[in-house]
Amino acid sequence: MFANVLLPIDLNHPASWNKALPMAVKLCGSEGTLHVLGIVHDLGSAMISSFLPADFEKRALQQMKEQLDTFCEENVPEGTNVVVHVEHGHVPEHLLHAAKQLGADLIVMASHPPDDLQTMLVGSNAEKVVRHATIPVMVVR
């Protein structure tokens, strides 16, 4: 079993946790800690950000934290040590940063089935995490 398992999820996409959550819980066992991570995506443009309220990022992070807390209460089995974290920015970069900060010894994450055109044009978060992670990554499909 692993002491610290990091599970990034997107609440808007159940495929990001349907299969990955049970696997992560199992790999934590009764002694490990499951770290559930939500990332508020970076808008990618200062021009777009200028149209948003000044406290947009703070409110978005707070809302995500509340939603993840509710999600964990409803979906993580009782007796599992679980901690919720939220970040803001580029998904692979902040996921790897969180793994390092939390002392994670495993990342469990979902990935969509490969699609050469989509991967070439957009890139896969899982692919980037696997390529740059210094700890094991379990990709669940």
VOBA-1610 file (N, C-alpha, C; in pm, whole numbers, padded with zeros to 5 digits, always signed):
BEGIN
Met+00083-00118+00000Met+00000+00000+00000Met+00088+00126+00000Phe+00028+00236-00038Phe+00100+00362-00048Phe+00058+00456+00064Ala+00151+00537+00110Ala+00122+00629+00221Ala+00044+00752+00174Asn+00078+00805+00057Asn+00014+00926+00006Asn-00017+00909-00142Val-00146+00895-00172Val-00190+00877-00310Val-00261+01005-00355Leu-00216+01059-00467Leu-00275+01182-00523Leu-00371+01144-00635Leu-00495+01191-00625Leu-00599+01164-00724Leu-00653+01296-00778Pro-00610+01338-00897Pro-00669+01458-00957Pro-00802+01424-01021Ile-00903+01506-00997Ile-01033+01481-01059Ile-01093+01611-01112Asp-01180+01594-01209Asp-01258+01705-01264Asp-01404+01668-01240Leu-01470+01737-01151Leu-01607+01703-01115Leu-01704+01713-01233Asn-01668+01789-01335Asn-01753+01803-01453Asn-01743+01682-01546His-01646+01595-01520His-01623+01478-01606His-01612+01353-01518Pro-01723+01283-01498Pro-01719+01162-01415Pro-01616+01060-01460Ala-01580+01060-01587Ala-01478+00966-01635Ala-01343+00992-01567Ser-01326+01110-01509Ser-01199+01140-01443Ser-01189+01073-01307Trp-01300+01020-01256Trp-01295+00957-01124Trp-01371+00826-01113Asn-01459+00792-01209Asn-01538+00669-01200Asn-01454+00546-01169Lys-01350+00524-01244Lys-01264+00408-01224Lys-01142+00440-01139Ala-01095+00564-01145Ala-00973+00600-01074Ala-00994+00608-00923Leu-01109+00656-00878Leu-01134+00669-00734Leu-01128+00535-00662Pro-01201+00432-00707Pro-01192+00303-00637Pro-01049+00247-00634Met-00975+00266-00743Met-00838+00218-00749Met-00750+00292-00649Ala-00765+00424-00643Ala-00686+00504-00550Ala-00717+00468-00405Val-00844+00449-00374Val-00884+00410-00238Val-00821+00276-00201Lys-00827+00183-00293Lys-00769+00050-00269Lys-00619+00059-00244Leu-00550+00144-00320Leu-00405+00155-00308Leu-00362+00230-00181Cys-00453+00308-00123Cys-00425+00375+00005Cys-00431+00275+00120Gly-00521+00180+00107Gly-00543+00088+00218Gly-00598+00161+00339Ser-00588+00101+00453Ser-00642+00163+00574Ser-00545+00260+00639Glu-00419+00254+00601Glu-00317+00338+00664Glu-00280+00463+00582Gly-00300+00458+00451Gly-00258+00567+00365Gly-00356+00683+00362Thr-00314+00791+00297Thr-00399+00909+00282Thr-00426+00933+00134Leu-00552+00954+00103Leu-00593+00988-00033Leu-00602+01140-00042His-00524+01196-00132His-00525+01340-00155His-00602+01366-00286Val-00722+01421-00274Val-00805+01452-00390Val-00774+01595-00432Leu-00739+01610-00560Leu-00695+01740-00611Leu-00787+01788-00722Gly-00836+01910-00708Gly-00911+01977-00813Gly-00831+02097-00860Ile-00829+02118-00990Ile-00753+02231-01045Ile-00847+02319-01125Val-00855+02446-01087Val-00929+02546-01164Val-00840+02581-01282His-00889+02554-01403His-00808+02574-01522His-00771+02721-01543Asp-00651+02741-01590Asp-00603+02874-01624Asp-00676+02920-01751Leu-00723+03043-01751Leu-00795+03095-01868Leu-00702+03122-01985Gly-00573+03135-01957Gly-00475+03146-02063Gly-00460+03282-02127Ser-00531+03381-02081Ser-00521+03512-02144Ser-00549+03622-02042Ala-00457+03716-02034Ala-00477+03830-01945Ala-00595+03914-01992Met-00618+03916-02124Met-00728+03995-02178Met-00862+03940-02127Ile-00877+03808-02126Ile-01001+03747-02075Ile-01014+03776-01927Ser-00906+03761-01855Ser-00908+03784-01710Ser-00949+03926-01674Ser-00918+04021-01760Ser-00951+04160-01731Ser-01102+04184-01728Phe-01181+04096-01787Phe-01326+04110-01788Phe-01393+04043-01667Leu-01316+03970-01588Leu-01370+03897-01474Leu-01361+03981-01347Pro-01444+03953-01248Pro-01435+04025-01121Pro-01298+04005-01057Ala-01257+04099-00977Ala-01125+04096-00916Ala-01103+03972-00828Asp-01208+03924-00766Asp-01194+03809-00677Asp-01237+03678-00743Phe-01235+03673-00876Phe-01281+03554-00949Phe-01204+03429-00908Glu-01072+03438-00907Glu-00989+03321-00875Glu-01017+03270-00734Lys-01024+03362-00639Lys-01049+03324-00500Lys-01185+03254-00487Arg-01288+03310-00551Arg-01422+03249-00544Arg-01426+03115-00615Ala-01358+03104-00728Ala-01356+02978-00802Ala-01288+02868-00721Leu-01179+02902-00654Leu-01108+02804-00569Leu-01194+02763-00449Gln-01260+02860-00389Gln-01346+02832-00274Gln-01463+02743-00315Gln-01523+02773-00428Gln-01636+02693-00477Gln-01590+02550-00509Met-01474+02536-00573Met-01424+02403-00604Met-01396+02324-00477Lys-01339+02389-00376Lys-01310+02322-00249Lys-01439+02269-00187Glu-01543+02352-00185Glu-01672+02310-00129Glu-01731+02192-00206Gln-01722+02198-00339Gln-01776+02090-00421Gln-01697+01961-00402Leu-01565+01971-00390Leu-01483+01852-00367Leu-01508+01793-00229Asp-01528+01878-00129Asp-01561+01828+00005Asp-01690+01748+00001Thr-01791+01800-00067Thr-01919+01731-00080Thr-01901+01601-00158Phe-01826+01606-00267Phe-01799+01488-00347Phe-01736+01378-00261Cys-01637+01414-00182Cys-01567+01314-00099Cys-01660+01256+00007Glu-01743+01340+00067Glu-01839+01291+00167Glu-01933+01188+00105Glu-01970+01210-00021Glu-02068+01123-00087Glu-02006+01002-00155Asn-01878+01009-00193Asn-01821+00905-00279Asn-01702+00829-00222Val-01632+00886-00127Val-01516+00817-00070Val-01565+00730+00045Pro-01528+00602+00043Pro-01576+00512+00148Pro-01537+00559+00288Glu-01628+00537+00382Glu-01603+00572+00521Glu-01479+00497+00570Gly-01400+00564+00650Gly-01278+00504+00703Gly-01155+00535+00620Thr-01174+00596+00503Thr-01061+00635+00419Thr-01009+00770+00466Asn-00880+00781+00485Asn-00818+00910+00520Asn-00813+00992+00392Val-00889+01100+00385Val-00895+01180+00263Val-00876+01327+00297Val-00797+01394+00212Val-00772+01538+00224Val-00797+01600+00087Val-00869+01712+00085Val-00902+01780-00041Val-00806+01898-00061His-00761+01913-00185His-00671+02023-00222His-00724+02088-00349Val-00701+02217-00364Val-00736+02287-00488Val-00617+02371-00532Glu-00603+02381-00663Glu-00497+02460-00725Glu-00558+02540-00840His-00482+02631-00894His-00528+02711-01007His-00415+02720-01108Gly-00445+02687-01233Gly-00346+02702-01337Gly-00344+02587-01436His-00227+02565-01493His-00203+02462-01594His-00205+02325-01525Val-00292+02236-01571Val-00319+02110-01501Val-00194+02027-01475Pro-00118+01985-01576Pro-00003+01898-01547Pro+00100+01964-01454Glu+00125+02090-01476Glu+00223+02162-01394Glu+00182+02165-01246His+00057+02197-01220His+00012+02207-01080His-00009+02070-01017Leu-00043+01972-01098Leu-00056+01836-01046Leu+00081+01786-00998Leu+00183+01806-01079Leu+00318+01763-01040Leu+00369+01843-00920His+00337+01971-00915His+00376+02054-00802His+00310+02004-00674Ala+00181+01975-00682Ala+00108+01924-00565Ala+00165+01791-00519Ala+00198+01704-00612Ala+00256+01574-00577Ala+00384+01592-00496Lys+00466+01685-00540Lys+00593+01711-00470Lys+00567+01770-00332Gln+00480+01870-00324Gln+00450+01938-00198Gln+00388+01842-00095Leu+00306+01749-00142Leu+00235+01659-00051Leu+00317+01535-00016Gly+00429+01517-00082Gly+00508+01397-00059Gly+00437+01273-00110Ala+00362+01289-00219Ala+00288+01176-00277Ala+00386+01069-00324Asp+00349+00943-00304Asp+00432+00836-00357Asp+00365+00763-00472Leu+00247+00812-00512Leu+00177+00758-00629Leu+00074+00859-00675Ile+00062+00873-00807Ile-00045+00952-00869Ile-00134+00853-00943Val-00264+00859-00914Val-00362+00777-00986Val-00450+00875-01063Met-00456+00858-01194Met-00538+00949-01272Met-00601+00879-01391Ala-00714+00930-01431Ala-00784+00877-01547Ala-00729+00941-01674Ser-00750+00873-01783Ser-00712+00928-01913Ser-00814+00884-02015His-00841+00972-02110His-00931+00934-02218His-00858+00839-02312Pro-00932+00757-02385Pro-00866+00667-02482Pro-00785+00749-02581Pro-00674+00692-02627Pro-00588+00769-02719Pro-00660+00808-02847Asp-00633+00927-02892Asp-00685+00980-03017Asp-00570+01061-03076Asp-00506+01007-03178Asp-00384+01069-03230Asp-00402+01215-03267Leu-00512+01249-03333Leu-00533+01388-03374Leu-00552+01477-03252Gln-00636+01434-03158Gln-00659+01516-03039Gln-00532+01533-02958Thr-00455+01426-02942Thr-00331+01434-02866Thr-00231+01525-02935Met-00226+01517-03068Met-00132+01600-03142Met-00168+01748-03131Leu-00297+01780-03139Leu-00340+01919-03138Leu-00349+01977-02997Val-00398+01900-02903Val-00424+01952-02771Val-00324+01901-02669Gly-00288+01776-02677Gly-00200+01714-02580Gly-00281+01650-02469Ser-00223+01555-02406Ser-00291+01482-02299Ser-00228+01518-02166Asn-00314+01554-02069Asn-00261+01584-01934Asn-00192+01462-01876Ala-00253+01345-01893Ala-00193+01222-01839Ala-00057+01196-01902Glu-00047+01216-02032Glu+00081+01194-02100Glu+00189+01287-02043Lys+00154+01412-02021Lys+00252+01507-01969Lys+00292+01472-01826Val+00196+01428-01746Val+00227+01391-01608Val+00317+01269-01606Val+00282+01167-01686Val+00364+01045-01690Val+00506+01079-01735Arg+00518+01164-01833Arg+00650+01197-01888Arg+00738+01272-01787His+00678+01355-01703His+00759+01442-01616His+00757+01403-01469Ala+00674+01308-01430Ala+00665+01271-01289Ala+00791+01198-01243Thr+00827+01222-01119Thr+00942+01152-01059Thr+00896+01038-00968Ile+00764+01018-00961Ile+00707+00909-00882Ile+00619+00826-00975Pro+00579+00706-00933Pro+00493+00625-01018Pro+00359+00692-01046Val+00309+00669-01167Val+00179+00721-01209Val+00099+00603-01261Met-00019+00584-01207Met-00109+00481-01258Met-00217+00550-01340Val-00222+00519-01467Val-00323+00576-01556Val-00435+00473-01570Val-00554+00514-01535Val-00671+00425-01535Val-00761+00463-01652Arg-00800+00361-01729Arg-00892+00385-01842Arg-01016+00304-01824
//
